């Protein structure tokens, strides 16, 4: 049985990405939207929907509905701000797809921007807020568990203990991301990384080392979504959305590893794959949300691409590397390419689906799996995309 796509990404655009303080997020978002509309080959007046992705670290006043006045837009049939922690970008695309399928709008821009690096704060200070992992009032503050770092370190420790992994277990994943980044001229960390480099890097929160962590940047990325009927009328090759899913489990990765149960990842993946009419084995490329090396490895297992406890070995033998059976995070991912939350995986998926990856382009790119995750891996959103309208 053939299945037609639900919507199409017909344009994308980005602002400059920087590790230095710069323009306000509204300026970066405006640049990304203008570039996306230009890439789609349409006029701003053709846009009848706008979904603004709000980073949860920004002040609510940084990006509001009034932003629409910074663009030369006509009357909009859809206008909203969405925030779903790390799942915000894919949730915006999913909401746009549902609006398109229901006839609410025909050309919708989804945009996400963030500025974690300010004049007085670096990314570390910006993200150093209590991460609610215990659901007990004040627990994180009392025990010094600030930011996602503490929560993920506990989960990473539980993962290592459960599967008897050594101190070098996360290194192949980090090194593979760096190898992909070396092929990406836009990546921030492109120098090859040796095992010794990894093992001698400092712990941030044990067992998470410096190179296990994402590399946050200031920037914005926008995508133009269209109905299928009008997808090929623009300038750029469309990327078709065939499947989408969400899974918001009652348990974080830490709880799931210690006490059993599921995080919601498998539900999100299975739903997207079923909607597209494909299986895990059909996927050519994965673009995973990997704020830490542990989350990338655990994601391979949690989404169903590896058996529990086997992802470190899967990566170590080169399966996710250039030329491997399942390329993962082909632009360097969050660890080496640059961390712009859920926009990073989707941007690279569109580049690969278009066949525009240059030196890092994967030959087989018919089906791509994209993930976003938030919290301590209890919030998940997924997509299955393809350069083909019909599967």
C-alpha positions as CSV (number, residue, x, y, z in Angstrom):
1,X,0.0,0.0,0.0
2,X,1.4,3.4,-1.0
3,X,1.2,6.3,1.5
4,X,1.2,10.0,0.6
5,X,3.0,12.6,2.7
6,X,1.0,14.7,5.2
7,X,2.9,18.0,4.4
8,X,6.1,19.3,2.9
9,X,9.0,21.5,4.1
10,X,9.5,23.7,1.1
11,X,12.0,26.1,2.5
12,X,14.4,26.7,5.4
13,X,16.5,29.6,6.6
14,X,18.8,30.4,9.4
15,X,20.4,33.4,11.1
16,X,24.0,33.6,11.9
17,X,25.0,31.2,14.7
18,X,27.4,32.6,17.3
19,X,29.1,31.8,20.5
20,X,29.3,35.5,21.3
21,X,26.6,37.9,22.6
22,X,24.8,39.6,19.7
23,X,21.4,40.7,18.5
24,X,18.2,40.0,20.4
25,X,16.4,36.8,19.6
26,X,13.7,38.7,17.7
27,X,16.3,40.0,15.2
28,X,17.7,36.5,14.7
29,X,14.2,35.0,14.3
30,X,13.3,37.7,11.7
31,X,16.4,36.9,9.7
32,X,15.7,33.2,9.7
33,X,12.1,33.7,8.6
34,X,13.1,36.0,5.8
35,X,15.7,33.5,4.6
36,X,13.3,30.6,4.8
37,X,10.6,32.4,2.8
38,X,13.2,33.3,0.2
39,X,14.4,29.7,0.0
40,X,10.9,28.6,-0.6
41,X,10.5,30.9,-3.5
42,X,7.4,32.6,-2.1
43,X,6.6,36.1,-0.9
44,X,6.0,37.1,2.7
45,X,2.4,37.9,1.8
46,X,1.9,34.2,0.8
47,X,2.5,33.1,4.4
48,X,-0.8,32.6,6.2
49,X,0.5,30.9,9.4
50,X,3.3,31.6,11.9
51,X,4.3,29.4,14.8
52,X,6.9,30.8,17.1
53,X,9.0,28.4,19.0
54,X,9.8,29.8,22.5
55,X,12.9,28.6,24.3
56,X,12.0,28.0,28.0
57,X,15.2,29.8,29.0
58,X,14.1,33.1,27.5
59,X,12.0,35.7,29.1
60,X,8.4,35.3,27.9
61,X,8.5,38.9,26.5
62,X,11.4,38.0,24.2
63,X,9.3,36.5,21.5
64,X,5.5,37.2,21.6
65,X,2.7,37.3,19.1
66,X,3.6,40.9,18.4
67,X,6.7,39.7,16.6
68,X,4.5,39.3,13.5
69,X,4.7,43.1,13.1
70,X,8.5,42.8,12.4
71,X,7.6,41.0,9.1
72,X,5.7,42.1,6.1
73,X,2.8,39.6,6.6
74,X,-0.7,39.8,5.5
75,X,-3.7,38.4,7.4
76,X,-2.7,35.2,9.2
77,X,-5.0,32.3,9.6
78,X,-2.8,30.8,12.3
79,X,-0.6,32.6,14.8
80,X,0.7,31.1,18.1
81,X,3.7,30.7,20.4
82,X,4.5,27.1,21.4
83,X,6.9,25.8,24.1
84,X,7.6,22.1,24.8
85,X,11.1,22.2,26.2
86,X,13.4,20.4,23.8
87,X,10.5,19.1,21.7
88,X,9.4,22.6,20.7
89,X,10.6,22.6,17.1
90,X,9.1,19.3,16.1
91,X,5.9,20.1,18.0
92,X,5.6,23.3,16.0
93,X,6.1,21.4,12.7
94,X,3.5,18.8,13.8
95,X,1.0,21.5,14.7
96,X,1.6,23.1,11.4
97,X,1.0,19.8,9.6
98,X,-2.3,19.2,11.4
99,X,-3.4,22.8,10.5
100,X,-2.5,22.2,6.8
101,X,-4.3,18.9,6.7
102,X,-7.4,20.4,8.2
103,X,-7.4,23.3,5.8
104,X,-6.7,26.0,8.4
105,X,-3.7,27.4,6.5
106,X,-1.6,26.5,3.4
107,X,1.9,28.1,4.0
108,X,3.0,28.1,7.6
109,X,6.4,29.2,9.0
110,X,7.7,27.5,12.0
111,X,10.7,29.2,13.7
112,X,12.8,28.7,16.8
113,X,15.4,31.0,18.2
114,X,17.5,31.1,21.3
115,X,20.2,33.3,22.9
116,X,21.7,31.3,25.8
117,X,24.9,33.4,25.6
118,X,24.5,37.0,26.8
119,X,26.7,39.9,27.6
120,X,26.9,38.9,31.3
121,X,26.3,35.2,31.2
122,X,27.7,32.2,29.3
123,X,25.7,29.1,28.3
124,X,26.7,27.4,31.6
125,X,25.2,30.0,33.8
126,X,22.1,30.3,31.6
127,X,21.3,26.6,31.8
128,X,22.2,26.3,35.5
129,X,18.6,26.2,36.8
130,X,17.1,23.4,38.9
131,X,15.9,20.6,36.7
132,X,12.8,19.0,38.3
133,X,13.6,15.3,38.4
134,X,12.3,14.2,41.8
135,X,8.9,16.0,41.8
136,X,9.7,16.9,45.4
137,X,9.5,20.7,46.2
138,X,12.9,22.2,46.7
139,X,14.8,18.9,46.5
140,X,17.1,20.0,43.6
141,X,18.1,23.2,45.3
142,X,18.9,21.5,48.6
143,X,21.1,18.9,47.0
144,X,22.8,21.3,44.5
145,X,21.3,19.6,41.4
146,X,21.2,22.6,39.1
147,X,20.6,22.5,35.3
148,X,20.0,19.5,33.1
149,X,23.6,18.5,33.9
150,X,22.9,17.1,37.3
151,X,19.8,15.2,36.1
152,X,21.6,13.7,33.1
153,X,24.6,12.8,35.2
154,X,22.5,10.7,37.6
155,X,20.8,9.0,34.6
156,X,24.2,8.4,32.9
157,X,25.5,6.8,36.1
158,X,22.5,4.6,36.3
159,X,23.0,3.6,32.7
160,X,26.6,2.7,33.2
161,X,25.9,0.7,36.3
162,X,23.0,-1.2,34.8
163,X,25.0,-2.4,31.8
164,X,28.5,-2.6,33.4
165,X,30.0,0.0,31.2
166,X,33.5,1.4,31.6
167,X,34.8,5.0,31.8
168,X,35.3,5.1,28.0
169,X,31.8,3.9,27.1
170,X,30.6,7.3,25.8
171,X,33.8,8.2,24.0
172,X,33.0,6.6,20.6
173,X,29.8,8.5,20.4
174,X,31.6,11.8,21.1
175,X,34.4,11.0,18.6
176,X,31.9,10.0,15.9
177,X,30.1,13.3,16.2
178,X,33.4,15.1,15.9
179,X,34.2,13.0,12.7
180,X,30.9,14.1,11.2
181,X,31.5,17.7,12.2
182,X,34.8,17.6,10.4
183,X,32.9,17.2,7.1
184,X,30.5,20.1,7.9
185,X,31.9,23.5,7.2
186,X,29.2,25.1,9.5
187,X,30.0,23.0,12.5
188,X,31.7,24.7,15.5
189,X,33.9,21.9,16.7
190,X,35.6,20.3,13.7
191,X,39.0,19.1,15.0
192,X,39.3,15.3,15.4
193,X,39.1,14.0,18.9
194,X,41.2,11.1,20.2
195,X,40.3,8.7,23.0
196,X,43.0,10.2,25.1
197,X,41.6,13.7,24.5
198,X,38.3,12.5,25.7
199,X,39.6,10.7,28.8
200,X,41.8,13.6,29.9
201,X,39.0,16.2,29.6
202,X,37.6,17.3,32.9
203,X,34.4,16.1,34.5
204,X,31.6,18.6,34.6
205,X,29.4,16.4,36.7
206,X,30.7,12.8,36.9
207,X,30.4,10.7,34.7
208,X,29.7,13.5,32.2
209,X,32.9,15.1,30.8
210,X,33.3,18.4,29.0
211,X,33.1,16.7,25.6
212,X,30.0,14.8,26.5
213,X,28.1,18.1,26.6
214,X,26.3,20.1,23.9
215,X,27.8,23.3,22.4
216,X,25.1,26.0,22.8
217,X,24.9,28.8,20.3
218,X,22.9,31.9,19.7
219,X,20.8,31.7,16.6
220,X,17.5,30.9,14.9
221,X,16.2,28.5,12.3
222,X,12.9,28.7,10.3
223,X,11.0,26.2,8.1
224,X,8.2,26.9,5.6
225,X,5.6,24.1,5.5
226,X,3.2,23.7,2.6
227,X,0.3,21.5,1.6
228,X,1.3,18.7,-0.8
229,X,-0.6,20.0,-3.8
230,X,1.6,23.2,-3.9
231,X,4.9,21.7,-2.6
232,X,6.7,21.7,-6.0
233,X,5.8,25.2,-7.1
234,X,8.7,26.9,-5.3
235,X,12.5,27.1,-5.8
236,X,13.8,24.4,-3.6
237,X,13.3,20.6,-3.5
238,X,10.6,19.8,-0.9
239,X,11.2,17.5,2.0
240,X,8.0,15.5,2.7
241,X,6.7,14.7,6.2
242,X,5.3,11.2,6.3
243,X,5.1,10.4,10.0
244,X,5.0,12.1,13.3
245,X,4.6,11.2,16.9
246,X,4.8,12.3,20.5
247,X,5.4,10.4,23.7
248,X,5.4,12.1,27.1
249,X,6.1,9.4,29.7
250,X,5.5,9.5,33.4
251,X,9.1,8.4,33.9
252,X,12.3,10.2,33.1
253,X,15.4,8.3,31.9
254,X,16.6,8.1,35.5
255,X,13.4,6.5,36.8
256,X,13.2,4.2,33.8
257,X,16.7,2.9,34.3
258,X,16.4,2.5,38.1
259,X,12.8,1.2,38.4
260,X,11.8,0.1,34.9
261,X,9.1,1.5,32.8
262,X,9.2,3.7,29.6
263,X,10.1,7.3,29.0
264,X,7.7,7.8,26.1
265,X,10.4,7.6,23.4
266,X,9.3,4.3,22.0
267,X,5.7,5.4,21.8
268,X,6.7,8.5,19.8
269,X,8.9,6.5,17.5
270,X,6.5,3.7,16.9
271,X,3.7,6.2,16.1
272,X,5.7,8.1,13.6
273,X,7.0,5.0,11.9
274,X,3.5,3.4,11.7
275,X,2.0,6.6,10.3
276,X,4.6,6.5,7.5
277,X,4.1,2.8,7.0
278,X,7.7,1.9,7.6
279,X,9.8,0.1,10.2
280,X,13.1,0.8,12.0
281,X,15.0,-1.2,9.5
282,X,13.8,1.1,6.7
283,X,15.4,4.2,8.2
284,X,18.6,5.4,6.4
285,X,19.6,8.2,8.7
286,X,18.9,9.3,12.3
287,X,19.0,12.9,13.5
288,X,18.8,12.6,17.2
289,X,18.5,15.2,19.9
290,X,21.7,14.7,21.9
291,X,22.2,17.4,24.5
292,X,24.7,14.9,26.0
293,X,26.4,11.9,24.6
294,X,24.4,9.7,27.0
295,X,21.1,11.0,25.6
296,X,22.2,10.1,22.1
297,X,23.2,6.6,23.0
298,X,20.2,6.1,25.2
299,X,18.0,7.5,22.4
300,X,19.2,4.8,20.0
301,X,18.0,2.2,22.4
302,X,14.9,4.0,23.7
303,X,13.6,4.8,20.2
304,X,14.1,1.1,19.2
305,X,17.2,1.2,16.9
306,X,19.3,-0.8,19.3
307,X,18.6,-3.3,22.0
308,X,19.0,-2.0,25.6
309,X,22.6,-1.6,26.7
310,X,24.1,-2.2,23.2
311,X,24.3,1.3,21.8
312,X,27.9,2.0,23.0
313,X,29.1,-1.1,21.1
314,X,27.0,-0.3,18.1
315,X,28.6,3.1,17.8
316,X,32.1,1.8,18.7
317,X,32.2,-0.5,15.6
318,X,31.3,2.3,13.3
319,X,27.6,1.7,12.6
320,X,26.8,5.4,13.0
321,X,29.9,6.8,11.5
322,X,30.4,8.1,7.9
323,X,30.0,5.0,5.7
324,X,28.2,3.1,8.5
325,X,24.9,1.2,8.4
326,X,22.9,3.9,10.3
327,X,24.5,7.3,10.1
328,X,23.6,9.4,13.1
329,X,23.8,13.2,13.5
330,X,25.6,13.8,10.2
331,X,26.2,17.4,10.8
332,X,28.0,16.8,14.2
333,X,24.9,16.9,16.3
334,X,24.6,19.1,19.4
335,X,28.0,18.0,20.7
336,X,30.1,19.3,17.8
337,X,27.8,20.9,15.2
338,X,26.1,23.4,17.6
339,X,23.2,23.2,20.0
340,X,20.0,25.1,19.0
341,X,17.7,22.7,20.8
342,X,15.3,20.9,18.5
343,X,16.1,23.0,15.4
344,X,19.5,21.3,15.1
345,X,18.3,17.8,14.2
346,X,15.6,19.0,11.8
347,X,17.9,21.4,10.0
348,X,20.4,18.6,9.2
349,X,17.6,16.2,8.2
350,X,16.3,18.7,5.6
351,X,19.9,19.2,4.3
352,X,20.4,15.5,4.0
353,X,17.0,14.8,2.4
354,X,17.7,17.4,-0.2
355,X,21.0,15.8,-1.0
356,X,22.8,19.1,-0.1
357,X,25.2,17.8,2.5
358,X,28.4,18.2,0.5
359,X,31.2,16.2,1.9
360,X,29.0,14.7,4.6
361,X,26.1,13.8,2.3
362,X,24.9,10.2,2.9
363,X,24.2,8.3,-0.3
364,X,21.1,6.6,0.9
365,X,18.8,9.3,2.2
366,X,15.3,8.1,1.3
367,X,14.0,7.9,4.9
368,X,15.1,10.0,7.8
369,X,14.1,9.7,11.5
370,X,14.2,12.9,13.5
371,X,13.8,13.3,17.3
372,X,13.4,16.0,19.8
373,X,13.6,15.3,23.6
374,X,13.1,17.4,26.7
375,X,13.3,17.3,30.5
376,X,15.4,14.3,31.4
377,X,14.2,12.3,28.4
378,X,10.6,12.2,29.5
379,X,9.3,14.4,26.7
380,X,9.6,13.2,23.1
381,X,8.5,14.3,19.6
382,X,9.5,12.5,16.3
383,X,9.2,12.8,12.6
384,X,9.8,10.6,9.6
385,X,10.7,12.6,6.5
386,X,11.7,11.8,2.9
387,X,12.5,13.5,-0.4
388,X,9.7,11.4,-1.9
389,X,6.0,12.4,-1.8
390,X,4.8,8.8,-1.8
391,X,6.3,5.8,0.0
